[in-house]
Amino acid sequence: MIISPNNALDWVGGSDAPEKNVINLGFMALTDSAPLVVAATQGFGQPYGLTLNLKRQSSWANLRDKLVSGELDAAHSLYGMIYAVQLGISGTGAVDMAVLMGLNQNGQSINLSKALQDVNVTNPQALDRLVQHSSTKLTFAQTFPTGNHAMWLYYWLASQGIHPLNDVDSVVVPPSQMVAHLQAGRIDGFCVGEPWGASAVSQGLGFTLATSQAIWPDHPEKVLGCTREFVEQNPNTARALVMAVLEASKFIEQNDENRRSTAQLLSGSDYLNTPVGCIEPRLLRDYSDGLGNHWQDQHAVRFHGAGEVNMPYLSDGMWFMTQFRRWGLVREDPNYLAIAGQVQQLELYGRAAEAVGISVPASAMRSSRLIDGKIWDGSNPAAYARSFKLHALADASPSRLSR
């Protein structure tokens, strides 16, 4: 079904030998786990002396705990989770963490329930009217308190004039349980990774109101995360792991046939355990929102993008910290650039990418325009965090702004 990597480097031996040959890799049942699933099951680790053991996790909290404890060596991780652990706001205490590479961009969705669809709450304006005039709050689910989906949900709601902490209720639900919660009426909507948005549409349980790529085209999403201790104790292993996953990421995007075979692989009971029909279309950029709209999404999930996806940009890590500050998850501005410089393993990534012939972007910063028109380029993160009309900052006075 899927072929092994071509032209893999036979570099194992001597000082380049991996310190650890068997790697326990955590992942969640999400389409964007694809680079790790393909790398582990299709032999991409073998040319680098690695055996990759996949360990499916039931929740992001469970994955976090096993990553911090060392039960997992590395994992398919939420950007926001890695930085929350680094800052000590994730419930585990502060632990030095590392982002080895990006695994994907785009490919998450905000869905609303069939009940809201039935009363014509099918666009942002109707949702805003309902939120502002209803006597009861709507309940939206995301997957982890500081995770990507919480940040996308909050950002999107705020961009529509809805305060995500005051105007609605937010609850945490593991990704694979989202559809069941929607069906049971426990939640009015959710933000989650695929295939669960597409699955809800397929089952007639609701509709996709917004995609994450509509919030931020080519936004950072999942990363290959681990503790800094793992990198420091196993630098050759970490580099070999990045090389293997880079090769797998590149392979998935070589053509649509590889994307289809990847969807088939992911649908298996050991991975996503869901029909391939809920995985393949959005993996192939083919979207249906459940309201009769169909389109080819120009910013659908991607895993490689000639290396643009995989680069652990400093600005990507910094953005999540600005949102922690915006929503009151941290009380003071962290040292954005310094912390990102510690977490993002730029030097290690650069060596791994060079070894497998993948170009590395010239700058560790990148500039993007988000849905509200704001430009994020990492140049002034403290001011950016304070620039939003809707926020939960404890103190956004002029004296603080100028500090």
Secondary structure, DSSP 8 states (H G I E B T S, - for coil): -----SS-----SGGGS-S-SEEEEEE-SSGGGHHHHHHHHTTSSGGGT-EEEEEE-S-HHHHHHHHHHTSSSEEEEEHHHHHHHHHT-SSS----EEEEEE--B--EEEEEEHHHHHTT--SHHHHHHHHHH-SS--EEEESSTTSHHHHHHHHHHHHTT--TTTTSEEEE--GGGHHHHHHTTS-SEEEEETTHHHHHHHTTSEEEEEEHHHHSTT-B-EEEEEEHHHHHH-HHHHHHHHHHHHHHHHHHTS-HHHHHHHHHHHTSTTTT-S-GGGTHHHHTTEEE-SSS-EEE-TT--BS-GGGTTT---HHHHHHHHHHHHHTTSSSS---HHHHHHHHB-HHHHHHHHHHTT----S-S---EE-TTS-EE-SS-HHHHHT--SS---S---HHHHT-
